[in-house]
Amino acid sequence: MILEAMLAYVVLSALGLAMVLAVVYSAARLWRSLRRGATSLPHAVRSLTIEPPSGAFNDSRDVWPMPKDD
């Protein structure tokens, strides 16, 4: 009876330790990914902006030829 209780205590302690380690590892990984995401955020925001075209305005008449009058 005592050996079974000790075995159960050891098993539960090992499972608890594994759970704590998994939570700490997950929290550290999440923290690293959040920091990495925060540093790349300004570049991502800049890539979403639309810059005005350089040079003359290019409308459809510059791209497609106009039909000739018959």
Residue, then its C-alpha position, 0 to 999 in steps of 0.5 A: m500500500i505504501l509503495e503504491a502511494m509512493l509510486a503514484y506520488v513519483v508519477l504525479s510529480a514527474l507529470g507535474l514537472a513535465m507540465v510545468l516545463a511544457v508551459v515554460y517552453s511554450a511561454a518562452r517560444l511565444w515571447r520570442s515570436l512576439r518580439r520577432g513580430a514586433t521588430s518586423l512590424p514597421h517593415a510590414v506596415r511600410s510594405l502595405t503602403i501604396e507609393p505614387p507612381s514616379g513620372a507621368f501619369n499612365d492612364s489607359r490611353d498610354v497602354w491601349p492604342m486608340p481606335k482610328d477614325d474611319 
